[in-house]
Amino acid sequence: MSRKTTRGKPMEFLLDQAKRRGSAAFTIPYDRQALADYLGVERSAMSAEIGKRKKAGRGA
């Protein structure tokens, strides 16, 4: 992963998944803890960032 921030890593992952699936709508293949572990970020911080984007209507 090229982005090194708690915000950047999940967003890069989500953009990559959307690109691979050819759709902005897809199921994330991990629960939040597994995704946080995979990305190497704290689950609570990652969840907060995803929640912010979801509330703002920008995906996740």
N, C-alpha and C positions, 0 to 999 in steps of 0.2 A: 504494500500500500504506500503510495507516495505522500499522501496527506498525513501529517503527524499529530493532528489535534483530535480531541474528543468529538468535536463537531465534524471535522473533515473525514475521519475514517468511516463513520456510519453512512455519511452522504455519498462518499465514493463507492462504498459497497452497494448501496441502493441504486445508484446510477448505473453501475456495472451490471447488476442483476436485471434492471429494466432493459438495458441494451441487449444483453444475452437472450432475454425472453421476447424481445421485440414489442414490449408493451409496458406502459407505466403502471399497469395493475398486475400484481403478482403476489404470491404468497412467499413470505420470508421463510427459508428452510430451517430456521433455528428459533428457539425461544430466546427471550431477551438476555438471559444469563449466558447461554451458549454463544450468542452473537457477540456479546461484550468480551467474552473470553477469546473468541476467534480474532476479534479486532484489537485485543490488548488494551481495552479501555474499561473504566469503572461502569458497572451496569446502571447505577443510579444516574450518573452524568449522561450516559448515552441515552437512557430512557427520557430524560428531561429534554435533550436536544431533539430527539425524534418527536416527542410530544409538542414541542414548540413549532416544528415544521408542519406537523399535522394540523394543529390549531390555526396556523397561518394559511392553510390550504395549499401547501407546497409539497405535498406528498408524504410518504411514510405512513 
